[in-house]
Amino acid sequence: MIKAILRSDKVRYLIAGGWNTLFGYFVGVALFLGLTGIMHTAAIAFIANCMGILMSFSIYKLFVFKTRGNWIREFIKACLVYGNMALVSIVLVWVCVDILQLNIWISQALTLILTVFISYFGHKKFTFVQK
């Protein structure tokens, strides 16, 4: 039964997305709490996004879309998808924390909600397209 459920890339994406969301959320908050006063909020968000991109790419390639080979090409495509989303995420975290004075926990959650939905379509239609 579990094998049948895991055949759907949408189900695997939701599982991976859950893991990636937790990872990205707590890495972002931990870096913010550990580096505030040392680095600008945007720099902290940039580092958190880089770590999240590496984790997400690996999980999506190996578990969700299960593509073979093409590591470099797919990684470059993933970086394009995530790079654009990271820019949006960095700006949103900065605006939420530094301008709107929202708590980092809320700011990080709002940002991650947006990026989870957009990334599925970017990866399905661009990054991990099988010919």
DRENTOR-316528 format. One line per 10 residues: their letters; for each residue x, y, z of N, C-alpha, C. Coordinates in nm, 3 decimals. Layout:
<rofis>
a = X:Y:Z:X:Y:Z:X:Y:Z | ...
</rofis>
This chain:
<rofis>
mikailrsdk = 0.082:-0.120:0.000:0.000:0.000:0.000:0.087:0.126:0.000 | 0.189:0.127:0.086:0.277:0.244:0.092:0.352:0.261:-0.039 | 0.393:0.149:-0.099:0.461:0.157:-0.229:0.371:0.221:-0.335 | 0.245:0.184:-0.333:0.149:0.240:-0.430:0.132:0.390:-0.408 | 0.126:0.431:-0.284:0.111:0.573:-0.252:0.235:0.650:-0.296 | 0.352:0.593:-0.275:0.478:0.661:-0.307:0.509:0.663:-0.456 | 0.427:0.600:-0.538:0.449:0.605:-0.683:0.418:0.743:-0.740 | 0.335:0.818:-0.674:0.298:0.951:-0.721:0.406:1.053:-0.685 | 0.455:1.125:-0.786:0.556:1.227:-0.758:0.498:1.340:-0.673 | 0.368:1.360:-0.680:0.305:1.464:-0.597:0.311:1.427:-0.449
vryliaggwn = 0.287:1.301:-0.418:0.296:1.255:-0.279:0.440:1.263:-0.231 | 0.533:1.215:-0.314:0.675:1.223:-0.277:0.719:1.368:-0.261 | 0.666:1.456:-0.347:0.699:1.599:-0.336:0.648:1.656:-0.204 | 0.528:1.618:-0.164:0.474:1.668:-0.037:0.557:1.619:0.081 | 0.600:1.494:0.076:0.685:1.441:0.183:0.818:1.515:0.184 | 0.881:1.523:0.066:1.010:1.594:0.056:0.994:1.741:0.090 | 0.885:1.799:0.044:0.858:1.940:0.073:0.843:1.964:0.223 | 0.779:1.869:0.291:0.767:1.879:0.436:0.903:1.879:0.503 | 0.988:1.785:0.460:1.123:1.780:0.515:1.200:1.907:0.482 | 1.197:1.946:0.354:1.272:2.065:0.312:1.222:2.190:0.383
tlfgyfvgva = 1.091:2.197:0.405:1.034:2.312:0.475:1.083:2.318:0.619 | 1.078:2.205:0.687:1.129:2.201:0.825:1.277:2.236:0.829 | 1.354:2.176:0.738:1.497:2.203:0.733:1.522:2.351:0.708 | 1.460:2.405:0.604:1.480:2.546:0.569:1.434:2.640:0.678 | 1.323:2.608:0.739:1.267:2.694:0.844:1.362:2.701:0.963 | 1.402:2.586:1.014:1.485:2.585:1.134:1.628:2.629:1.108 | 1.680:2.599:0.990:1.814:2.650:0.955:1.809:2.802:0.948 | 1.706:2.857:0.884:1.692:3.003:0.875:1.682:3.069:1.010 | 1.600:3.013:1.096:1.582:3.070:1.231:1.711:3.054:1.312 | 1.772:2.936:1.305:1.896:2.913:1.382:2.007:3.007:1.338
lflgltgimh = 2.022:3.023:1.207:2.125:3.116:1.158:2.094:3.259:1.200 | 1.967:3.298:1.193:1.929:3.432:1.235:1.961:3.453:1.383 | 1.923:3.358:1.466:1.949:3.371:1.609:2.099:3.369:1.641 | 2.174:3.291:1.565:2.317:3.279:1.591:2.402:3.391:1.530 | 2.353:3.451:1.422:2.435:3.548:1.350:2.386:3.692:1.358 | 2.271:3.715:1.423:2.222:3.852:1.437:2.325:3.934:1.514 | 2.352:4.050:1.464:2.454:4.136:1.525:2.590:4.118:1.460 | 2.610:4.006:1.395:2.736:3.978:1.324:2.718:4.005:1.175 | 2.600:3.967:1.122:2.572:3.980:0.979:2.437:4.049:0.960 | 2.420:4.109:0.843:2.293:4.170:0.805:2.190:4.059:0.782
taaiafianc = 2.065:4.088:0.807:1.956:3.991:0.789:1.955:3.933:0.648 | 1.979:4.016:0.547:1.979:3.966:0.409:2.091:3.865:0.386 | 2.208:3.887:0.445:2.320:3.793:0.431:2.287:3.661:0.499 | 2.224:3.669:0.614:2.184:3.547:0.685:2.082:3.470:0.602 | 1.986:3.539:0.546:1.885:3.475:0.462:1.949:3.413:0.338 | 2.051:3.478:0.282:2.123:3.424:0.166:2.189:3.290:0.202 | 2.258:3.285:0.314:2.324:3.162:0.358:2.221:3.051:0.382 | 2.112:3.085:0.448:2.007:2.987:0.474:1.948:2.933:0.344 | 1.929:3.020:0.247:1.876:2.977:0.117:1.973:2.885:0.045 | 2.101:2.914:0.049:2.201:2.827:-0.015:2.197:2.687:0.046
mgilmsfsiy = 2.189:2.680:0.177:2.183:2.550:0.245:2.054:2.477:0.208 | 1.945:2.549:0.200:1.817:2.490:0.163:1.816:2.439:0.020 | 1.880:2.512:-0.070:1.886:2.472:-0.211:1.962:2.340:-0.225 | 2.074:2.327:-0.158:2.151:2.203:-0.166:2.071:2.084:-0.114 | 2.004:2.102:-0.002:1.922:1.994:0.055:1.807:1.960:-0.039 | 1.735:2.060:-0.084:1.617:2.037:-0.168:1.653:1.970:-0.300 | 1.757:2.017:-0.366:1.797:1.958:-0.493:1.823:1.809:-0.477 | 1.898:1.774:-0.375:1.932:1.632:-0.352:1.807:1.548:-0.329 | 1.718:1.596:-0.245:1.596:1.521:-0.213:1.505:1.509:-0.337 | 1.488:1.619:-0.410:1.400:1.615:-0.527:1.457:1.525:-0.637
klfvfktrgn = 1.585:1.531:-0.660:1.647:1.450:-0.765:1.638:1.301:-0.731 | 1.676:1.266:-0.608:1.686:1.125:-0.571:1.554:1.062:-0.527 | 1.469:1.137:-0.463:1.347:1.079:-0.404:1.220:1.114:-0.482 | 1.208:1.239:-0.525:1.081:1.281:-0.586:1.076:1.249:-0.735 | 1.165:1.308:-0.813:1.158:1.293:-0.958:1.242:1.177:-1.010 | 1.333:1.128:-0.928:1.414:1.008:-0.955:1.479:1.009:-1.093 | 1.537:1.120:-1.129:1.604:1.127:-1.258:1.744:1.068:-1.245 | 1.794:1.020:-1.356:1.928:0.960:-1.358:2.023:1.051:-1.435 | 2.147:1.054:-1.389:2.247:1.136:-1.457:2.211:1.283:-1.453 | 2.271:1.357:-1.543:2.242:1.500:-1.560:2.257:1.582:-1.432
wirefikacl = 2.343:1.542:-1.341:2.357:1.611:-1.213:2.390:1.759:-1.232 | 2.486:1.786:-1.316:2.529:1.926:-1.332:2.421:2.008:-1.400 | 2.366:1.957:-1.511:2.262:2.031:-1.583:2.140:2.054:-1.494 | 2.097:1.951:-1.422:1.981:1.966:-1.335:2.011:2.058:-1.217 | 2.133:2.050:-1.167:2.168:2.139:-1.055:2.167:2.285:-1.101 | 2.217:2.311:-1.220:2.215:2.448:-1.273:2.071:2.496:-1.290 | 1.985:2.409:-1.345:1.844:2.445:-1.360:1.779:2.468:-1.223 | 1.811:2.381:-1.128:1.754:2.398:-0.994:1.800:2.530:-0.934 | 1.925:2.565:-0.957:1.976:2.693:-0.906:1.904:2.811:-0.969 | 1.867:2.798:-1.096:1.790:2.904:-1.160:1.652:2.918:-1.096
vygnmalvsi = 1.586:2.805:-1.074:1.455:2.809:-1.010:1.469:2.863:-0.868 | 1.561:2.805:-0.793:1.578:2.847:-0.653:1.641:2.985:-0.642 | 1.725:3.019:-0.737:1.787:3.151:-0.732:1.684:3.262:-0.737 | 1.591:3.247:-0.829:1.483:3.346:-0.837:1.396:3.344:-0.711 | 1.368:3.226:-0.663:1.288:3.216:-0.541:1.367:3.266:-0.420 | 1.497:3.243:-0.419:1.580:3.291:-0.307:1.580:3.442:-0.302 | 1.588:3.505:-0.418:1.583:3.652:-0.419:1.454:3.703:-0.358 | 1.344:3.640:-0.397:1.215:3.678:-0.340:1.214:3.652:-0.190 | 1.265:3.537:-0.150:1.268:3.499:-0.010:1.355:3.595:0.073 | 1.472:3.628:0.021:1.562:3.719:0.092:1.496:3.855:0.112
vlvwvcvdil = 1.435:3.905:0.007:1.369:4.036:0.017:1.252:4.028:0.115 | 1.173:3.920:0.108:1.059:3.907:0.198:1.102:3.898:0.344 | 1.205:3.818:0.373:1.253:3.808:0.511:1.304:3.944:0.559 | 1.380:4.010:0.475:1.434:4.141:0.512:1.320:4.241:0.540 | 1.223:4.247:0.449:1.110:4.339:0.466:1.031:4.303:0.593 | 1.001:4.175:0.610:0.922:4.134:0.726:0.994:4.163:0.858 | 1.124:4.133:0.864:1.198:4.148:0.990:1.241:4.292:1.014 | 1.308:4.351:0.916:1.368:4.482:0.938:1.272:4.599:0.918 | 1.177:4.585:0.828:1.087:4.697:0.800:0.954:4.682:0.875 | 0.891:4.564:0.862:0.763:4.542:0.928:0.777:4.502:1.075
qlniwisqal = 0.901:4.471:1.115:0.930:4.432:1.253:0.854:4.307:1.298 | 0.833:4.213:1.205:0.770:4.086:1.240:0.873:3.994:1.303 | 0.827:3.904:1.383:0.911:3.802:1.443:0.973:3.714:1.334 | 1.096:3.668:1.352:1.163:3.584:1.253:1.085:3.456:1.228 | 1.022:3.400:1.331:0.946:3.277:1.315:0.832:3.297:1.216 | 0.761:3.406:1.228:0.649:3.436:1.138:0.702:3.471:0.999 | 0.806:3.551:0.993:0.864:3.592:0.865:0.911:3.472:0.784 | 0.982:3.382:0.849:1.034:3.263:0.782:0.919:3.174:0.735 | 0.815:3.160:0.815:0.700:3.076:0.778:0.628:3.133:0.656 | 0.603:3.262:0.655:0.535:3.325:0.541:0.614:3.307:0.413
tliltvfisy = 0.743:3.323:0.422:0.830:3.311:0.305:0.831:3.167:0.253 | 0.840:3.070:0.341:0.846:2.930:0.299:0.716:2.883:0.235 | 0.604:2.931:0.284:0.474:2.892:0.226:0.471:2.929:0.077 | 0.514:3.047:0.045:0.514:3.093:-0.093:0.607:3.009:-0.180 | 0.727:2.983:-0.132:0.826:2.915:-0.215:0.794:2.767:-0.238 | 0.726:2.701:-0.146:0.693:2.559:-0.163:0.603:2.539:-0.285 | 0.503:2.621:-0.299:0.410:2.606:-0.411:0.476:2.635:-0.545 | 0.554:2.739:-0.550:0.617:2.779:-0.675:0.723:2.678:-0.718 | 0.797:2.623:-0.623:0.908:2.534:-0.659:0.862:2.404:-0.725 | 0.748:2.350:-0.684:0.701:2.225:-0.746:0.687:2.241:-0.896
fghkkftfvq = 0.621:2.347:-0.938:0.599:2.368:-1.080:0.728:2.400:-1.153 | 0.816:2.476:-1.091:0.945:2.506:-1.153:1.028:2.382:-1.175 | 1.030:2.294:-1.076:1.109:2.171:-1.089:1.045:2.070:-1.181 | 0.915:2.056:-1.170:0.846:1.958:-1.255:0.852:1.997:-1.402 | 0.837:2.124:-1.431:0.830:2.170:-1.570:0.965:2.214:-1.628 | 1.066:2.235:-1.543:1.192:2.287:-1.593:1.314:2.207:-1.546 | 1.332:2.193:-1.416:1.454:2.132:-1.364:1.466:1.984:-1.398 | 1.364:1.906:-1.366:1.373:1.762:-1.377:1.289:1.706:-1.491 | 1.283:1.777:-1.601:1.209:1.731:-1.719:1.288:1.616:-1.782 | 1.220:1.505:-1.804:1.284:1.391:-1.869:1.247:1.389:-2.015
k = 1.347:1.370:-2.099:1.323:1.368:-2.243:1.292:1.228:-2.290
</rofis>
